[in-house]
Amino acid sequence: MTTTQPQKVDRDAIFWEFTRSICPECKRVIDAQILLRNNQVFMRKRCPEHGWFEALVFGDAQLYTDIARYNKPGTIPLEFASEVKNGCPHDCGLCPEHQQHACLGIIEVNQACNLDCPLCFAGSGTHLAQGGFELTRAQVEFMLDRFVAAEGNPEVLQFSGGEPTLHPQLIEFVELAQAKGITYVMINTNGIKIARDDKLLAELARVKPQIYLQFDGFDPATNLALRGRDDLLDIKLRALDRLAEADVRVVLVAAIERGVNEHEVGKIVEFGLRHPAVFGINFQPAFRAQRHLPADPLTRLTIPDVLRAIETQTGGLLRQKDFAPVPCCMPTCNFVTYALLDGDAVTPITRLLAIDQYLDYLKNRTLPGLSDELLHTLERLWSSSAMVGTERAATDVARALAGLPRTPPRSRMTERCDACHASLPLSNHTPRDLARHIFMINTRDFMDPWTFNVKNVMKCCVEFLQPDGRMIPFCAYNSVGYREQIATSRGLHRVV
């Protein structure tokens, strides 16, 4: 009688790396594995109390492994605001172990909102019109001063909420930031008040912030699912038209949720390219922090899904390979491209310049003939502190392309330029006119308790500024428990 020898079998995934994460239930820090399976990237982890968890973190394993070289050495801030005591992610401030300075600072000025969105990482809403916090001018000034102390010359700041346009001192805050030398100030808004309030519009036209406008799609079902109302499109279109008339520049921000609005990605791109107020689009795959729609963490949308949707739905007008990772954070967090607009022609600058050679930090110092000046220019563009829609960004793009053959000419070059109203070829545009021909598209995937990776958060360059002077990385703030701690602290003024 013969016996069958047991046979060894391979696991169903490649063990790629070991990291640390948090339990989605109790938020304790636990070990985590990064696994490659079926050309996708998953995180698998176990909590001693709540068991095993698994989530999709990146929808293209080949791309995930290829982009490791897009990892810029971090820049140390001038000051730290916390000490290393308990280890990442429990010492945020920034602490001395953090690997990157703050490219972008965010100040949430209030908790109240005029929408009750089913998807809201801030957990804000109309129920917080009374009882929610509202920052004072003194608090905002202190936060700005700490930001300046840590960064020296911070260039990009965003006022958020809640709905920041409901704060009676918002315009004062914008002016205060500008007075402290912060040249690029954004307002993160749903646009409802801008669509209706002439006084607010006049003030925006005067102080000229950049508007970061929530814009998830065109279908009533999309807005109902994500924002709780199916009548928002006309309001947002009115806000955009009014901002165009006031010469206030806009970046559209679309939360993309599987089964809700991924089919609208291409339409949003094509709309943004045509609208005179819009200078860029930021696509954000939905993540599970604070208030969110129920979803399977194994089938969530990730950056490669958005990039494929852009390529497919625009008929290849923009392709996945036109986008490059942002190297100041971890390269899996954010992809960007810039396109030249010349009449109906849309030309991503990545098709004109070998940007990948410059942003390949594993070998760009060993390749002959690479220009340090061009590298620094591209680092400003491929950064979380990029100034979308500004003369500086346009000048940087022009400088990067200097000496290259011009993009295909317009078929009707004798007509006035529809974008900037100048009867000139692009090469003769002023920076302000040229800015209307430079369009940015990016997609950023924030981490939630399911996908939280300590390695990534240690290099995060998007920070929430706090009333106590700390700066807390975006994903740590929304996933680890900092948001809840800050919201209940005694130092915040409550609306009564």
N, C-alpha and C positions, 0 to 999 in steps of 0.2 A: 504494500500500500504506500503510495507516494503522498507526500504532503506539499501543499502549495506554499511557497515561500512568500511572506508578505513583501509587497513592493512599495518602495518609497515614491511619493508623489510630490510634485512642485506645488507651492502655494499659488493662489490665483492672482497674486499681485507682486509687483516689485517693491521691496522695501527701499524707499528712496532716502529718507532722512528721519531723524529723531528730533523732536522739539518739545515744547511745553505749551499747554493750552489751559482752558478752564472747563469745568463741568457746566453744561447748559442749565442744570437745575440749581445747584448750590453755589456755583461760581468759584469753588476751590480750584487752586492751580493743580493740574495733573499732567502726567506724561502723555505725549501724543506721537503717533506715527504718521508720516506722509507716505502714501502708497500710490503706485501707478498701476492702473488697471483699465484695460480696454481703451487705451489712449485718453484716459481721464485721470485726474489727480484727486485723491480722497484723503481726508483726515480721519483717523481712527483713534479712539481714546477710551479710557475706562476710569470711572469714578468709583472709589471703594464703596460708596453708599448707593449710587444711582446706576451703576452698571456701565455697559458699553454704549458708545455713540459713534456714528459715522456720518460724514457729510461730504458732499462734493465741493472742492475748493477751486478747481480750474478745469475747464472743459477740453483742454488739449495738452496731453502729457508731453508730446514732442515739442510744442512751443514752450511749455513750462521749463523744460530742461535746456532748450536752446538759449533762453534769454538770461541765463545766470550771469553772463558777462556784462549786462547792462546794470552795473551796480557801482555807483560812484562812491568814493571814499566820503564818509560823513564829515560835516563841518561842525566844529565844537562851538556851542553858544558862548557868549561872553560871561554869562552868569548861570548858575544852577539855583533852583529854588527848593530843592529837597535833598535829603541824604539817602544813602543806600542802607536800608535796615532790614527789610523783609524780602527783597528781591523783586524783580519784574514779574507782574505788573502792579505791584503794591506800593511803589515808592515814587509815583509820577509827580513831576513838579516843574521842570524836568530834573531828573537825577543825574549824577555824573556817569552812570552806566548807559545813559541814552546815547545812541550812536549818531544822531543828526540834530541840527538846529531846527527852528520853526520857519519853514518857508511861508506858511499861511497861518495867521492867527484868526480865531473865530471868537466873537463875543455874542453870547445870547442875551439880548437886552430885556427880554420878558418871557413869560410863559403863556400869556393869553394869545388866542388866535381867533380869526373869524371863520375858520373851517374846523371840522372835527374829522380829520382824515383817518380812514381805517389803517393807513400806512403812515406812521409818524415816529421817527426815531427819537424825537424830543418829547413825545407823550403830551404835547400841548393841545389846546382846544378852547372852545367857548366857555367851558365850565371853569376855566381859570381866569376869567375876566375879573372876578373877585377872589382873592386869596392866593392867586399866583404871584410870583415875584416879579419885580420891575426894578431894574438897576437905576441908581441915581447917577447924576453927573459926576459926583465925587468918586464913586466906585469905578465908573468907566475911565476917568482920568488916571486913577491909580493903576488900573489894569494896563492901560496904554503905556504908562511910564515904566512899568515892569517889563512890558514887551520891548520897549526901546532899550532898556538896560540890558536885556538878554541878547538882543539882536544887533544893537548899535544903530543900524539904519534899516529897520524893517520896511518893506515896500508894499506888502499886500495884507489887507485886513478885511474880514467879512463881518458885518452885523447881521445876526440871525435871531431866531426866537424859538418858539412862538412865531407870531407874525410881527416883525419889527416895525412895520409902518404904523402899528397901533400905539407905539410908544410916543408920547407927546414931545419928547426931546430927541428923537432920532436924528433930525437934521443937525442939531447942535453936536451930537456925537460924531457925525461925519465930519463936520468942520473941525472939531477937536482933534480927530485923527489926522486930518490934513495939516493942521497947524503944527503937529508934532513930526511932520516930515514924511508921513505915510502917503505915498502918491497914488496908490491904487486901492480905493475903498469900495467894497461891494456891499450891496443890500440884498439879502436872500429873502425873496418875497413870493407870495402867491399872486400878486398883482391886482387883487380885488379893489383895494383902496386907490391904487394908481389909476384904475379904470374910471373912477368916479370923482375923485377929489382934485379939483382944479388947483387949490392952494398947495397941496402936496406936490403936484406935477410941476408947478412953477418953482418950488424950492429945489426939486430935483434938477430942473433945468439950470438953476443957478449954481448949485454946488457940484454937479456932474459926477455922482458916483457911478459905478458900473452896477447894472441890475442883473441879479442872478435869479431868473424867473422860472418858477415851477411850471413845467409844460410837459405833460405826460402823454399827450396824444390828442386825437381829433374825435374819436368815437365817444358818444355819450356814455356807453358802458364802461369805457376806460376810466373816465373821470368819476363815475359813480363808484366803481370798485376801489379806486385808490384814494379818492378825495371826498367821497360821500355825497357828491352832487353830480347830476348829469347835465347841468346847464352852464358849466364853467367855460366852455370854449369861446363863446361870444365875448365873455368878460375878458379873457386873456388876449383875444385878438384886438379888442378895443384898447387894452392897456398897451400892447405893442405898438399900435398905430399912434397913440398919444405920445409914447416915448420916442418914436421916430420923429414926430413933429417937433419935439423938444430937444432933439439931438442928444438924447441920453442912450448910451449903448448897452446892449443886452447880451447875456449868455443864457440860452435855454437849458434848463435842467430837467431831465426826464428820468423818473424812476421806472425801471423796466422789470415787469413781473411776468414770469412764465404763465401762459394761459390767459393773460389779460391784455397786454399791449405790445408783445414782441413783434407782432405783425405791422406795427406802426413806425418802427425805427427808420426805415427808408423815407417814409413820408415826412417825418420830422426833419430829416436831413435836407430834403429837397425844399421844404418850406423855409427852413432857416437860411439856406443859401440865397433865397429870393427876397426875404424880408429886409427892408433897409435898416431896421433897428438892430438886427441880430448879427453878431460878430463871431459867435461860437456856440457849440452845443456840448453839454456834458451829460453822457449817459451813465446812469448808476444802477446796476443790477440791485434789485430789492434785497434787503438783508433783515434778519430777524432780531431787531433790538427795539425795546419799548413796545409800541403798538404796531402790529403787523398782521398781514393776512396769514391764515394757516397754510402751510406748504410742506412738502416732503423735502428735507435737507439733502436728499440724494439726487434730486432732480432740479435743483435751483439753477437759475441763469447765472452765467459767469462771463467774464470779459470775452473769451473766444466766441461765445454765442452772439454777443452784441456785434462783434466785428464781422462775423459771418453774415449776420442779418443786414448790416450796412452794405456789404458787397452784393449780396443777392438782391436786396430790395431796391438798390439804386442802379441795378444793371451793370455793376462794375465801375460806376463813376468813381467810387472810392473802394479800394480793395483792402483785404486784411493785411497784406504785406506793405501797405502804405503807412501803417501805424508802427510806432516804435515805443518801447517801454520808457517810462520816466525814471531816470537813474537816481534821483535824490532820495526816493523811498525805495522799498524793495521792488524789483522790476515786475513782479506779478501783480502789483497793486493798481497800476495806472498806465494806460497807453494813449498816445497823442499823435496827431498829425496836423499839419497846416496845409491849406490849399490856396493857390493863387486863383483868383477869380478874374477873368478877362472876357467880358461879354458872357456868352453861354459856356465858355471853356472853363473847366475846373481841373487844375493841375496840382496834385499833391507835391510838395517840395521834395518829398522822399524819392520821387521819380527823377529828380534833377540832380540830386546831391547824395553821395554815399554816406548818409548820416550814420549808418550802423558802424562804419569804421571809426568814427569819432567817439561814439558813445559805447564802444566796446572797451571797457576799462581793464580787461585782462591783457590786452595787447596794444592799446592805442599809443602807449609810450615807446613801443619798439618798432612801429611802422615809420619809415622815412617819409618826409614830405608833408606831414600833417601839421596844420597851423594851430598854435595855441590860441590865437585870437579867435579863429573860427570855432574851436572847441568851446571856448567861454561863451560865445554867442549862442551856440546850440544848447548849451547848458541853461541859459536863461530861458530859451523857448521850451525845452523839455524839462520843465520844472513846475512844481506846485505853486511857485510864485510867479508864473508867467502872467504878463499883463495883457490879457486878451482884449483886442479891439483898440489898443492904444497906438500912438505914434511910435513909441519905443519898440513895441513888438513888430510893427511894420518895418521899421528901420533895421531891426535885427534880421528879419527875413530877407530884406533887400541886400544887406551886407553878406549874409550867408550865400546868396546866389550871385553875388557880384562876379562878373567875368564869365558867367555861363551864358550859352545862347539863350535868347529870349524865348519865352513860352509862345506857343502858336498864336498868331495875331488874331484879333477879332475879325469877323467877316465884314463888319461895317465900321471900320476905324474912323471914318469921316464923321460919324455921328458923335453926339455928346456922350460922355461916359455916364451910363445910367446910375452907377453907384455913387460917384463923387461929383458929377456934374462938371467935369473938366474935359475939354477937347484935347487931350494929351495922351500920348502913349504911356504905358506904365513906367517906363524908364525916366520920364520927366515929371512924374507926380511928386507933390510935396509929401512929407511923411503923413500928414493928416489925411490927404486924399488917398494915399497908398493904403492906409489902414482899412479903407472900405473894400479893398481887394484881397485882404488876408483873412482867411476864415479858419478857425480852430475847431477840431472835433476831438473829444477825448472820452474815454470810458474808465471809470474808477470803481473798483469793487471794495467796499468797506467790509470789515470782518464783524461777525456777530458771535454770540457765545458758542455756536456750533462750529464756526470756522476759525475762531480766534487762534492766532499763532504768535507766541511771544517773540520769536525771531523777527517777524514783520513789524510788530508794534515797537520794538526797540529802535527801528529806523524810521518810524513815522515822522513826517514833517508837517502834518496838519494838526494844529493844537487848539484846544479850547482854553481861552484865557479865563482865569478865575478871580473872583473878588479878593482872595487872599494872596494873589500874586503868582500862584502856580500856573503852569501851562501843562495840560494833560492831553496826551495823544487821542485823536478822534475815536479810534476803535476801543481803546481802554476806557475812555469816558462813558461810552454808550453800552459797554458790555460787562465791565467788571464790577460796577456799583458806584463809581464816582458821581454819576449824574444824580442818583438818589441821595447820596450824602450831601452834595452841594445844595440841592433843591430844598433840603430840610434844615440847612444850617441857619444859625441865628443872624448872620450878617447880611441877609437879603431883605430888602424892603418889600413888604406885601401890599398888594392893591386892596383897598377896602372900599 
